[in-house]
Amino acid sequence: MALEIERKFLIDIDKLPILANGYDIKQGYIQTKDKTAVRVRVKGDEAFLTIKGESVGATRLEYEYAIPVVDANEMLDMLCGKPIIDKTRYLLKHKNHLWEIDIFHKENEGLIVAEVELESEDESVELPEWIVKEVTEDARYYNSNLLEHPYSQWG
């Protein structure tokens, strides 16, 4: 069984070290009738179809498959709800963990989050100084929810 165990945080960008070698990500979601998320993602010259189950704490089922970029772009255009999530991702090593820093664009401009994947829910993580607040269980920050309720519309 494929499990994703991930914690998500808001960050203070002014405390981050200089970010380098970011890559652009475009992703969309194919509508489902339950809490399953079907994501299409183009990351540079690679593309993936990902199926995620409902989150329980920081854990959920996740299955990811490489697909042709041409197919992914067509799915983003024809099958995914709009708007599409547009962000730049940076990888940053801190202590024993690799952090993904996502800087969102367009409808979610101004949102910056950090995610760290874990081996288990109770794994200890030393938080960097640039962490402000944990939002792992706050559904507003799920990428799939940012489509219907973009960060720019939060009041």
N, C-alpha and C positions, 0 to 999 in steps of 0.2 A: 504494500500500500504506500502510495506517495503522499507524504505529509509536508506541508509548509508550516514552519514555526517562525513567525516573524513579528518583531516589535517595531512600532512606528512612533516617531517623535517629531515635534516642532523644534526648530533650531534658531539660534541667533546667528545670522549670516556674518555679522561683524566679528564674531569670535572664531569663525572658521579659518583654517589656513588657506592659502591660495589654492583654488581648485584648478586642475589642469586635465586635459585629455577627456573632456566630456563628450558624450555622444547623444545625438538626438533620437528620441523615441516618439513614435506616433502609435496610438492604440485606441481601439474602439471595442465595443461590446455588442454581442449579438443577444437580443432580448430572450430571456427565459421566463418560465412561469413560476419558478420558485427562487430560492436564494442561491442557486448555482449561477456562477458567472462564466461566460464563454468569451474570452478575450482574444482579439487579433492584434498582434504587435509587430511593427516594423522597427528594427533597431539597426541603423546603418544599412549594410547590405545583407542582413539576415532577417528572417521573419518566423513568427511562432504562433501557433494556435494553442491556447491554454484554457483548461477547464478547471474551475476552482469550486469547491464545495462551500457550504456555509461556515463562517468563522465561529469557533468556540474558543473564546479567549484569544490567544495568539496563534492558534492552530487551525488548519483546515486542510482538506484533501486538495492536491494539486497535481494535474497531469499536463505536461507540456510537450508539444511536438513541433519540430522544424517543418516549415512549409515554404514553397516557392514565394519569393518576394512579389512576383506578379500576381499570384493568387491572393496574397495578403492585401495588397493595395486594392484589388478588385473587391474583396470582402469589406474593407474599410469604406469604400465608396458606395457599395450596393447593399450590404447586409447590416452594417453597424449603425446604431443610433448616432445622432449628431447632438452636440459637437464631438469631435474627436479629441482625445487627450493628447496634448502636445507638451513635451517636457524635455529637459536636458538632464542627463544622469552623469554623476561623477562618482567614482569609487575612491574611498578613503580608508586606509588601514588605521585602526586605533587599537592598541594593545593586541589582543588575540582575535579581533573581529574585523571583518570587512564591512564597511558601512556604505550604503547607497544613498547619495544625496540627490534628491530630485528637485529641480527648479522648474516650476510650471510656467507655461506661456498661454497666450490668448485668453480664453474665458476664465482660466485659473491663475492668471498673472498675479504675482505677489505671494503665492503659496510656495513654501519651501519645506520639505520634509526629509527626514533621514530614516532609513529602515535598516534593520540588522536581522539576518537570519540566524536561527539557533538550532542546536541539535535536540534540545528538549526545552519545555516550558520553564523548568526551574534552573536552567543554565544561568550562571552568574555572568553579568555584563558590566564592565566598568564603563560608565557613561562619560563621554568626552565633555569638556567644559562648555562646548557650544550647544549642548542639549538644553532645551527650555522646559518642555512638558511632554509627557507621554500621551499619545492619542491612539494607541493600539486598538482599543475597544470603542472608539468614537466613530460611528459609521459615516459621519459626514466626510471623513478623510479617506474613505475607500475610493479608489479611482473610479470604480463603477458608479458610485453615487455622485461624483463630481460632474458627471454628464448631465444629470437632471437638476442638480443644485450646484452650479459652478461657484467657486470661491469668490469671484467678482460680485456675486449677488448676495453674499452673506451680509447681514446688516448688523 
